Amino acid sequence: MKKVDIHLNDKNAKRVYAQFLALLRSKSTVLKTADRDELKTELISHVYESMGPSDSEENELNRLLNAIEKLGNLDDVVNPIIADKMIEYARSSVNPEALMNAYVNNSGSLFRKLIIGITFSLFFILVTVVAIISVVKIFDPTAGLYVGPKIFVLGKVGDSSQAKEILGYWIIPVAIILAFILYWVFLRLLHLIKIRR
């Protein structure tokens, strides 16, 4: 995309434009530089086109203010874009911090945020528990996957239980693979949320 910049003569219009750019910069700091520049260029071009020709009778400050007003609330414009980019970052980096940023920056209804939050929490707990079991098994041979009449336990059971461990030391690779599969499923769910927006 061609880089656009607005050249203003009016001192007050320059101040308003500088404040607009500073606000945009502060809201987009979580984005990578290329994405931040692309967003800035896109919004500046919208403002530039909305301002209309410079030979208009309306003064420069009013044209700029009207163009920014036409753009709408900056939060409403920028937050969905940032949320989508954060989900994209989370999917590509497989980083839990990026997942959390995607959740925090995800705009939308409270219900949608609640669903994403609950899903994120459940998957994070599952992945953590499964990964911990694989490590605990190394130091405590009694930990594992136990199955018995009316019982299914991932962890340890008492001596009085009739449950039997079914995987033995195979729990370690199975747990690690399961943790990666659960994490991948969660990333796919985030992708579906992005597509449905």
Summary of the structure (lengths in Angstrom):
residues: 197
radius of gyration: 25.9
end to end distance: 24.3
largest distance: 89.5
contacts: 521
relative contact order: 0.09
helix: 70%
strand: 6%
